[in-house]
């Protein structure tokens, strides 16, 4: 099983707080996430998408990111909720 990459909060990652020359953008993350999904499909590996759900939840004002890039406790819990159905299916 492969778990997709959640989006980032670009207000905090473009640029990042520790280096004004480094930025993380959702366009770049989405491109990598799409490639991961394609590889999983080609290799018949279960893939759990997280990007779109994080975008939706952040857009609704939910706080899911510790620093704009890494999930906080709520973000990790959301990832668990997204992964659980695939875990259960694999365990059958």
N, C-alpha and C positions, 0 to 999 in steps of 0.2 A: 504494500500500500504506500502511496505517495501522497503527502499532504501539500496542497498548494500554498502559495505565499500570500499572506494578507497584504492589503494595501498599506500605504503610509499616510500620515497626516502631513501633507506638503507644507502647511503653514510652519511646521517645525523642522522640516527636512530639506528645504530649499532656500538657503543652504542649511547644513547641519550646524548646531551650536558650537561644535568644537573645531570647525574648519570652514571658513568662509568660501573656500574654493570647491567644497564637496557638497553635492546635492543628491538626494534620492527622490525620484519622481514616480508617480503611479504609472505613467506611460512606460517607463523602463521596467518596472516591476511586472506589469501586465504582460509585456513582451516575453519576459523570462518565464512567467507562469504559463503562458500559452504554449511555449516550447516544451515545458515539463509535461503539460497535459498531452501534447502530441506524442511525445516519447512513451508515455504510459499507455496510450491507446495502441501504439504500434507494438508494444511489448506485452500487451494484455495485463497490465498492472492496474489494480484499482486506484483511482485518482479522486481525492477529496478536494473540491474547490472551496476556497475561502475568500478569495479576492472580492468577488461581487457582494458577498454577505457583509464583509467588513465595510465596503464602500457604503452600502445601504444603511448599516447600523450607525456608522460615524456621521452620515448625513442626517440622521435623526437625532443627533446630539449625544449618542452613547459614547462614553469614555472607555476606549478599548486599548489605547496605546500608552505605554509608560513614558516614552520620549519622542513620540511621533513615528518611530520605526519599529520598536519592539512591543509586542502585546503585554499589557499589564495582567493582573489576575483575572479581570473580567474578560479580557481578550483571549487568554488561555482557556478560560471556561467555555467561551463561545467556540473555540477551535475543538475542544473536547466534544461539545454538542454536535458539531458538524461531522466529526470522525466516528462517533458512536454507532450510527447505523451501519457503516462499512465494517467496523470491528465486529459487530454482531453478525453480519452476513458472512464474514470470513470464518467466524467461529462455528458456524452451522455444520 
